[in-house]
Amino acid sequence: MGRGRAKAKQTKVARALKYGGPQTDLDRLQAELGSTGSPSSLDDSYDVVEDPYADDPYAKYYDEDEDKDESAS
């Protein structure tokens, strides 16, 4: 018979966690991640992925569209 009070308490705690949770300190998070904050300081270089089939003499005969049609059937 005491379930109503327990359920009300659980609902109250759940709502408090959902809507009134701790606020995120973005400055602290930024310092923790070691970011300078300016997107222009990011390195724009990237690794070029080379084609693993570049030296395959039969690669020019491969038709990707034909392969997709066969797998759909």
C-alpha positions, 0 to 999 in steps of 0.5 A: 500500500505504500507504493504510491509514495515511493513511486512519487519520490522516484518520479521526483528524483528522475525529473530532477535529474532529467531537467535540472542536472548539472550545467556543463562548464564549457570553458573547463571542458575546452581546457581539459581537451587542450583545445585553443578554441580557434578552428583556424588553428587546426591542421588541415593536412590529412593522409592520402589513402592510396588505391590498393588496386593501382597495380592490378592489371585486371582492375580496369575490367572491373565494373562496380555497377555490375557487381551491385546488380548481382548482389541485389538478385 
